[in-house]
Amino acid sequence: MIGAKPRRILITGGNTGLGLALAKKLSRRHSLLLSGRKSQADVADMLPQGAGYVVADQNDPQLSAQALVNGIRDHGWDGLDNVVLNAGTGIAPLNGIDSTEAIRQTLDVNLLSAILQARALFPLLKKSKGTLTLIGSVARSGSATIPVYAASKAGLHGLARALRSEWKGQVSVQVLHPGAAKTDMHDKAGYDPGRMRSVFLEADDVAAMMASAIAARRSPVNLSWVRYLNGGAFTGRRL
Ligand SMILES: NC(=O)c1ccc[n+]([C@@H]2O[C@H](COP(=O)([O-])OP(=O)(O)OC[C@H]3O[C@@H](n4cnc5c(N)ncnc54)[C@H](OP(=O)(O)O)[C@@H]3O)[C@@H](O)[C@H]2O)c1
């Protein structure tokens, strides 16, 4: 590897979508450990060469945090330089009403898991004065039709602000808010964006903006069309 020192980077939700696009971007320069809900056998062919993988199902937030800690140990790492808590889900409400189960699942996967994972991974990040990155969404400021998803992302925004201040001098904390991107998330959520999908950002471009925002350690950062049109996917710092 040429240039900056290789970093040990954990990306949750790294087996597809934005997490995988980011992993592919970083895999030539850094050491990666990715997580997801699917089994190793199901994702092995998709992962970048050399990347480790750990199953951490965030439907059980506490177990997912423990699975990450165990996976990092089994991977032979005794510390972390970057953690990107990117795994997330959305569930489109049926007839405009969220079921209690869908509300719980969205908050468990998107918010409670991130809180418990951040807490569990803090000692490993602290060893290298690393950076914790939470992946929110521009929907966090309130989006019609997806109120619970929006609430979970607003929760991540508040969490990042609080931890950024609490962990100051020990671990950098930031939250990045992507705009709509072309991944399978909307289909999985049961939401059809229709013709709007054609103006969604490419996952690779969002990943490029994520990488430079992570290198800059600023927070919060919106990764939307405005940033893209200002060259956000092609300029900025390199991670
Ligand atoms: N795409 C967008 O328009 C958009 C916009 C703003 C923000 N975001 C945010 O960006 C992040 C990545 O989204 P994406 O678009 O890349 O979605 P995606 O393609 O659906 O990927 C989601 C990732 O999260 C993982 N995941 C979902 N449920 C999980 C669970 N219960 N336990 C563990 N892992 C789970 C998935 O793992 P498995 O494949 O193993 O299930 C997958 O790796 C999310 O936090 C999302 O909210 C996306």
The ligand as a Gaussian input file, in Angstrom:
#p B3LYP/6-31G(d) Opt

LIG

0 1
 N      -30.131000       4.379000      -0.117000
 C      -30.584000       5.543000       0.284000
 O      -31.332000       6.246000      -0.424000
 C      -30.165000       6.091000       1.638000
 C      -30.367000       7.448000       1.894000
 C      -29.989000       7.964000       3.121000
 C      -29.441000       7.139000       4.068000
 N      -29.270000       5.816000       3.808000
 C      -28.693000       4.990000       4.869000
 O      -27.510000       4.397000       4.398000
 C      -27.296000       3.144000       5.054000
 C      -27.064000       2.063000       4.015000
 O      -28.254000       1.946000       3.232000
 P      -28.267000       1.263000       1.793000
 O      -29.003000       2.173000       0.906000
 O      -26.912000       0.804000       1.419000
 O      -29.235000       0.024000       2.078000
 P      -29.124000      -1.518000       1.661000
 O      -28.563000      -1.652000       0.299000
 O      -30.471000      -2.075000       1.945000
 O      -28.061000      -2.094000       2.699000
 C      -28.389000      -2.139000       4.061000
 C      -27.294000      -2.844000       4.830000
 O      -27.706000      -2.895000       6.203000
 C      -27.708000      -4.245000       6.632000
 N      -28.808000      -4.543000       7.521000
 C      -30.129000      -4.304000       7.342000
 N      -30.839000      -4.825000       8.356000
 C      -29.944000      -5.400000       9.187000
 C      -30.038000      -6.113000      10.402000
 N      -31.203000      -6.384000      10.988000
 N      -28.888000      -6.564000      10.975000
 C      -27.700000      -6.333000      10.399000
 N      -27.537000      -5.689000       9.257000
 C      -28.650000      -5.229000       8.648000
 C      -27.860000      -5.091000       5.383000
 O      -27.334000      -6.377000       5.629000
 P      -27.978000      -7.687000       4.965000
 O      -27.864000      -7.471000       3.490000
 O      -27.141000      -8.795000       5.478000
 O      -29.412000      -7.721000       5.430000
 C      -27.077000      -4.285000       4.369000
 O      -25.721000      -4.611000       4.454000
 C      -28.553000       2.914000       5.912000
 O      -28.293000       3.295000       7.229000
 C      -29.583000       3.822000       5.278000
 O      -30.572000       4.211000       6.201000
 C      -29.603000       5.263000       2.607000

